[in-house]
Amino acid sequence: MPKSRKIKPKIYPKKQIKKTPVQPVNITKSKFYWIALSIVTVVCILILGVATNIPIQKVALIMTTVLSVLGLAGYIRVKPSNLTIKSRATYLFVGAAVIGYGIWAVMVILLAVTGLGVQVANPLGDQLFIVSTQIIFIVMGAFIGDMLSKNMTFLSFAGKIKEKLPQ
């Protein structure tokens, strides 16, 4: 008997499927998320205020405080920055600590000097007024600090002043 020829099967290389890296969905970078969160927050605070008979002035101050913090968080998350995270955090901190607290201190001094502080703080409650206004002005200072970080003329102006200072 003749020997049968052995035919080797052709081996084809397996096709390489290019896998694109899957980026995780980050919902906090969406403006819609922050708008929806703000609307839900406003509705919940209003319902809480009505259910517990809190005066409308207090509800408005609480709402402004919470929305200012949400606004800052949303702004930082959604708006891109050319700065490193460390630099941006520094500007936000300096803006909040120096500018925001400075504006709040000036406001408190002006209210005390003019006598309006008693008229404004009494209906709201001293503690609520102090804490809420501090938070609001510190958030405003953080916004100002971030705006200053984006303003290149300010950065060049600060660099010129730094050069002139004796070391």
Rosetta blueprint (number, residue, H / E / L):
1 M L
2 P L
3 K L
4 S L
5 R L
6 K L
7 I L
8 K L
9 P L
10 K L
11 I L
12 Y L
13 P L
14 K L
15 K L
16 Q L
17 I L
18 K L
19 K L
20 T L
21 P L
22 V L
23 Q L
24 P L
25 V L
26 N L
27 I H
28 T H
29 K H
30 S L
31 K H
32 F H
33 Y H
34 W H
35 I H
36 A H
37 L H
38 S H
39 I H
40 V H
41 T H
42 V H
43 V H
44 C H
45 I H
46 L H
47 I H
48 L H
49 G H
50 V H
51 A H
52 T L
53 N L
54 I L
55 P L
56 I H
57 Q H
58 K H
59 V H
60 A H
61 L H
62 I H
63 M H
64 T H
65 T H
66 V H
67 L H
68 S H
69 V H
70 L H
71 G H
72 L H
73 A H
74 G H
75 Y H
76 I H
77 R H
78 V H
79 K L
80 P L
81 S L
82 N L
83 L L
84 T L
85 I H
86 K H
87 S H
88 R H
89 A H
90 T H
91 Y H
92 L H
93 F H
94 V H
95 G H
96 A H
97 A H
98 V H
99 I H
100 G H
101 Y H
102 G H
103 I H
104 W H
105 A H
106 V H
107 M H
108 V H
109 I H
110 L H
111 L H
112 A H
113 V H
114 T H
115 G L
116 L H
117 G H
118 V H
119 Q H
120 V H
121 A H
122 N H
123 P H
124 L H
125 G L
126 D H
127 Q H
128 L H
129 F H
130 I H
131 V H
132 S H
133 T H
134 Q H
135 I H
136 I H
137 F H
138 I H
139 V H
140 M H
141 G H
142 A H
143 F H
144 I H
145 G H
146 D H
147 M H
148 L H
149 S H
150 K H
151 N L
152 M H
153 T H
154 F H
155 L H
156 S H
157 F H
158 A H
159 G H
160 K H
161 I H
162 K H
163 E H
164 K H
165 L L
166 P L
167 Q L
